[in-house]
Amino acid sequence: MAKPFREALKSGKFVVTSEVAPPKGTNLEELLHHIDLLRDKVDALNVTDNQSSVMRFPSVGAAILIKERGGEPILQMTCRDRNRLALQADILLAYTRGIRNVLCLTGDSIPVGDHKEAKGVFDLDSVQLLKMIRIMESGKDLGGNDLNGAVEFCAGAIVTPEARPIEPQLIKFEKKIAAGAEFFQTQAVYDLDNLKRFMEFARRCSNVKILAGIVLLASAGMARYMDKNVPGIFVPQQLIDELAGAEKGKALETGIRIAGRLIKTIKEEAICDGVHIMAIGREGVVPDILAAAGM
Amino acid sequence: MIVGKQKPLSEIREMIAEYQKVLILGCGTCVTICFAGGEREAAILASSLRMADKIDGKERVITEYTVKRQCEREFLEELDEKVKEVDAVVSLACGIGVQALAERFPTTPILPGLNTSFLGFPDEHGVWSETCSACGNCILDQTGGICPITRCTKGLLNGPCGGTNNGKCEVDPEKDCAWTLIYQRLEKQGKLDLMRQYYPPRNFQAVVRPGKIRME
């Protein structure tokens, strides 16, 4: 059985998390394959929650599967699809099924997803969601009523170290810490100098644990696309050139090498407390990324 | 002001398909300012419908008129005779005006000629922006006079999401990130502490929908 994630965070070791994505439909084969492949290689596995506003098998369902198979799940919860009643109810369910880690996110906007005409809920925001967890731990719900059986979670949040402008983002980062965030997973970072600058700020205001987000770059095209289109992600030209210069059919291998190299540097220079690896659809190569990082 | 946008001609034609005598009724207030349903737009719509009917060889009487305000009972009295003469009215007012008319003339179908879009103001010539959600619990004193409930696509209360993009919103690069604007405004005022404080979840009981206010 996996160790509680909070213990891994407290141990002072270089923490590694990754993530799996629930399927669109009831065929769980690939999800289970990825869980079995990764559960012993990382300290915890995130489960995305209708990621990119695309309707899927629920994150709490997949987190239960991870738990049942001996892994340590981090339940991602966004505020986009559920109001405060539904969020609290899911937290109660998750707790009773042994899930002890939750990552609180605002959630992408509805129009970026595959149900563009749906209503975005956003009854709470990510800071309020963190606070909700802490209130429920005190034995109360958000209506001030007593819970018959409280919860306890290691709660985390996300931060975008390269958001532009950065100042409002840093204010929110501090608010998340004040609301109870114990760890952060960052948006993908490729420029380690920028990451270091963010970490200087982060260390000044708190000793909260920070895991650098590493998104696998599978091709030069993907790197260019992310650089241009994903807010808060900047891919240095040098990395794009490295991917573009890869031999035919070897771009993915190059991407794995880049990810491994970034992780290795972050670990060796102790820039962050760990990394969160997002392979986005290529979860099968996460062990190769770890190997490339010398782990 | 209330901002609306006229429905497409084809949709309005479908709505009036079964009626022989139709009154196009403009409103002289908000929708006049946003060029969607004032006297001028009523005249243009009426002549467009007449022209379309002519092309189709359809016999129908289309008249137009505009009142000062469709959303108040006293401005509707002058319509009693006019409405009696028609089979249906296409109202170019906001949804409030349509419903006020429907209440006064319960036996006449009152059809909406525009889609009421939002509460906002003219940003520049020909551009209107939504700025207020009529949430019933104004917090503009704490957000530098910029409403995050309305102007942030997610209505966030505690700062920007990760989709903030060089001061623009991830869902539409033409729209400003409300929280970037709030940050800049509060910084100028030396009041960034307002942004650092925690805002609890919204109280949706501030206005119990449908809202009703009785003078005390």
Interface residues (C-beta under 8 A of the other chain):
Chain A: C79 R80 R84 T106 G107 D108 S109 P111 V112 G120 F122 D123 L124 D125 S126 V127 Q128 K131 L142 I158 V159 T160 A163 R164 P165 E167 P168 Q169 I171 K172 E174 K175 A178 A179 Q187 P231 G232
Chain B: T153 K154 G155 L156 L157 N158 G159 P160 C161 G162 G163 T164 N165 N166 G167 E170 V171 W179 T180 I182 Y183 E187 L192 M195 R196 Y198 Y199 P200 P201 R202
